Amino acid sequence: MTSATIKVAAGELTALRLFDIAYTVDLSHAEQLWAARPGLAFSRSRLTSTPAKAVTFGVAPLRLQLGETALTLDSRTVTADLSVRIYDFGVAALAVRIQVGDQDWDDFVADFNALDRAVGHGAPIDFWTDLLQRVKDIILPALDRPATHAKLEEDYLIATVQRLDEPMDATALQSRVDLTALLSGEKRPLSSDSQRELLSRSFSYYADDLVVLTWDRTFIYEPRLDSDVADVIEVANAQLVEFRYYDTLLDEELPRMYERVENARGAASLLASRRFAYLARRLYTLVAEVTELTERVDNALQVTEDVYLARVYSTALGLFRVPTLSASVDRKLAIIRDTYAALYEEASSRRAELLEVAIVLLIMLEIAIMLLQR
């Protein structure tokens, strides 16, 4: 390959780090809190080139500008743009973006891997948590049940080429450069099987655009400057974070639920019905809350008519295992619903039992009074 002869005339390197920050976020309130601070820019996100009737956000997330910072990529210092996108279902997607221009392809790949080393999965998380804390300090009143610490997070890297130094379609680009080095982060050549697997999720709509998805990185070739593909990849990552949260929450809740059920069954009959009723109400509340939020997460992005973007989005969801996690959450919710139904029935049975005992005692008392009166 002759990648050294190709220059990236314009492009962007993006590192994402997504956190679960709250149960829900009142985006209108967060927007007001942010607007009250002078010099802090914000906007409500929308897809730039796709018609609203074809693809739209369920609730448009809030994008907040966080200024710029100096970032060291190996031995070179660059300026990075910082921002965060807040989703109403409680996820914050922090982003570091570095603009690229007039750069050899090999240097473009080297900077992408250097960005990974600087702020990616293996780098210290302090950079991201400090940035997140800056945001939370301002919008905290808009958070419902804020997370006390950054327990659940996901990272992702996106390399975008907007223009090359020579006109080139997607087929020519793939024949001229080694995309596997960009997408794998490996310095040693990959086997042919690994290369095929890595490049298997490739999409093009026009002859001169290309998207290649992997588990932790994506390459986008988009001369029309559209950001829709990057946006839907971010949404898929946000859904992954939230379904991981609810899957973990229910994993922790199920053993506690079994323990509480046993404790309720071990109580005296007089108290058991009340304990069963209380536990049933608690489980019903949990099921209702989780169901409401998972539906909100499911509807974060509604794709109807844009077949190309729908393919990219559904492939990203499958690659990130979002449907698998969603099914896991549904199974655990079904277990809790069944337990709730059983507890409700048992509570009713205990009440009926107590009522029968009370009736028998009243009859016996009446008989005793009649005998004493004789």
N, C-alpha and C positions, 0 to 999 in steps of 0.2 A: 504493500500500500504506500501511497505517496502523500500521507497526511501532512507532512512538513510543508508542502507547497500550498496548502489551503490555509487561508486566514479567515478568522471570525471577525467580520467587519463590525457587527453589533450583536450583543447577546447579554445574557444575565445568568448569574449563578445564585441559587436560592437555597438556603437552609431553613427548614421548618422545625419547630419544636412545639408540640401540642400538649396541653395540660388540662386535666379536669379541675375546675376551680370552684364550682358551686353546683347546687341542685338545679337551679335555673338562674337566668340573668334577665333583669328588666332592662332591655336594650334602650328604650326611650329614656329611662332614668339615667342609665350609664352615659348616654349621649349628652344629656343636660349637665351631668357632673363634669364630663370632659370639656364641654364647651365653656364652662365657667372658668376654666384655667386659661389665661391668655397665651396665645401662640401655639396652642395644641390643635393640630388639624385632625379632622375626622370625616368619614363619609359612610353611607349605608351601601353595602356591596351589591352589585348586580353583574350579570354576565355581559360582557362588552359587545359581542357581535351576534349572539344568538337571540332570536325573537323571544319575547317574554312568554308567549303562548306555547313555545316549543320546550324551553327549559327555564325554570325559575326557582329561586330559593323559596322554601316554605315560609320562613321568616328571614328577611334579609339581614345577614350578620352586620355587625358594626366594625368598621375598619378604623383603627386609630394610628396616627403617625407618631413615632417615638424618636424622631430625629436621626442623626447619623453618629457613627462611631468609627474609630480607627481599628482595623483588624489586621493582624499579622498572618500572612499566608507564607509559611516557611520563613524566608528571610526578607520578604517584601511586605510593606505596609500599604494597605488599600483602604478606601473609604467605603463603608457599608451603610445602606439605608435600613432603618429598623422600623418595624410596624407590628401590629397585632390585630387579628380579626377575632371578635367575640361572638360566639354563637349562643342563641337564647337557651339551648339545652345545657349550658354550663361548661363549654369548652373554650379555651383561649388558644389560638394558633399564632404563635410568635414567628416572625420571619426576619431573616437577614438576607438582604439582596445586594449583590455586587454587580455593577455595570461593567461590561467587557467591550472593548473596541480595538480593532486593528491588532489582533493577537493570533499567532500561529496556533493551529489546531492542537499540537502537542502541549503548548503552554496552557491552552484552554483546559485540557484534560488535567494537567498538573495542578492548576489552580483549583479545579473542582475537587480533586483529592486532598489538596491542602486545606480547603474549606471544611471538608469532612474531619480532618485531623484537628482543626482549630475549634470547631463548635459542634461536631457531629457526635455520634453515639459514644465513642470512646473518650471524648474530651470531658473535662470537668464540667459539671452541670451548673456551677455557680453563675456563669455568664447568663444563663437562661433564667434561673430563679431570681437573680437580682433584677433582671428586666421585668419579669412577671410581677415582682413585688412593687415596682414603680407603678404598674398599671393598677394593681389591686388597691394600693393606697388611695387612689383617686376614685375608683368606681365601687369601693366596698359596700356603700349603702345600697347599691343596685343588685347585690348578690344575695340570693336566697339560700340560706344554709351553706355559707362558703366553706370550701375545703380548708382544713387547718394546715395541711402541708401538701407539697407536690408529690403525691404518692403514685399517681398514674400519669404516664407521659409517653409520647411517641415522637420519633424523629424521622425526617425525610429530606432528601436532596433532589433538586430539580435543576438541570442544565438546559438553558434555552438559547437557541441560535435564531436570531431574527434576520440576519443578513450575512452572506458570505462575500468574499472579495470578487467572486465571479458567479454568474447565474448558474444554478444547479438544481436539478430535481432530486426527489428523495432517493430514487434508484441510483443515480450517479453518486450522491453523497455516501450512501452505504458502501459503494464499491471503492470509494476513495479514502475513507477513514475507518479506523478500528473502533467501532462503538462499544465493543466488549470491554476495552480498557477503561472507557469512561463509565460504563454501567457497573462494572465489577469492582473497580478500585484496585485490581490486581496488576502487579508489574510483570509477572510471568505470563506467557501466553496460555490461554485456556484451551482445553481439548475441544475438538469439533462438536462433541455432544453438549458440552457446557455452553459453547457459543450458541448453538441452535436453541437451547433452552432459554438462555438469557435474552435472545432476540425474538422469541416466539410470540410475544405480545406486542406486535408492531401494528400501527394503524396509520393510514393515509386517507385523506378525503380528496384533496387536490394532488396533482402530480408533484407539487413543490412543497408539501408539508409532510411531517412525519412525527409520530409519537411512539416511543418505545418504553413500556412499563416494566419495572422490576419491583421486587419486594421493598427495597429501601431507596431506589433511585429511579428517576425518569429523565429521558432525553426528549426535548421538544424542538422541532425545526419548524418555525412559523414566521414566514416573511410578512404576514399581514398584521403582526404585532398583537394578535388576539391573545388574551390571557385566560380564556374560558377553560381550556384543558387543565392548566395549572390550578384553576379555582376548583374544578370538580375533583381533582386529585386531593386537594386539601380537605374538601368536604368528606370524602371517603375516609381520610385519616381521622378527621374529627369524629365520625361515626364509630370508627374502630376504638378510639379512646373511650367513648361513652358506653359502648356495649361491653368493653373490657371491665369498666367500672361496675356495671350492673351485674355482670357475670360473677365478679369477685364479691360484690355485696351479697348476692344470693347464696354463693358458696359459704360465706360466713354465717348467713342467717339460718340455713337449713339445720345444722347441728344444734344451734340454740333453740330452734323451733321444736326439735325432737325432745330436747331436755325439758322445755317448758311443758310440753304435752305430758310427759311422764310425771312431772311434779304435780300437775293438775289432777292427773288420774290417781295419784297417791294421797290426795287431800281427802279429808272427811267429806262424806256425802253432802253435808250442809253447805260446805264451801266450794265443792267441786263444780257445781253448775255455774256459780258466779265466776270462777276462774276460767272455766271453759268459754263462757260468754266473752269475758275480757280478752282472752287470747284470740278468739275468733275475730273480734273487732280489730285487734292489732294486725292480724294477718290480712284481713280485708283491706285495711288502710295501706299496708305495704304493697299488696297486689295492685290496688288502684293507682298508687303513685308511680310505681315502676311501669305499669302498662301505659299510663298517660305520657311518661317521659320517653319510653321506647317508641311510641307512635310518633312523637314529635321528632325524634332522631331519624326514624324511618322516612319522614316527610321533609327532611332538611333540604333535599333537592328533588324537584319534581320534573322528570324528563318525559315528554310526551311525543314530540314530533321530530326532534333532531336525532336521527338514527345514529349518526357518527359519534356524537357526544355521548349518547346513551350506551354505545358499545364500549367506549373508553371508560365511562363511569362504572358500568356493571362489571367490566373486567377488573378495574381497580378494587371494587368491593370484594370480588371473589378472591383476588390475589391477597388482599389484606385479611381474608377469612371473616369478613363482617357477617355474611349470611350464616356461617357456622356458629359464631358467637350469638347471633340473634336467635337461632334455633335453640341453643343451649339455655339462653335466658327464658325463652318460651317454655321449655321443658321444666325448668325449675319453678316458674310461675304456676305451671299446671299442677305440680306437686303441692305447692302452697295452697292453691285453690281447692284441691281435693282435701287437704288437711283442714282447711277452713270449713268446708262443707261437713266433714266428719265431726269436727268439734261443735259446730252449730247443732248438728243432729244429737250429739251426745249431751250437750247442754240442755236441749229440749227434753231428752229422755230423763236426765237427772231431775229436771223440774217436775216432769210428770210423776216420777217416782216419789219425790217429796210431797207432791199434792196428794197422791194416793195414800201415803203414810199419814198425812195430816187428816184426811177424810176418815181413815180407819180409827185414828186416835180420837177424833170428835165423836164418832159413833160409840166407841168404847166408853168415852166420858159421859155421853148421854145415857147409856145403859146403866153406868155406875150411879149416876144421879137418880135415875128412876128407882133403882134397887134401894138406895139409901132413903128415898122418900117413903118407901113402904115400911 
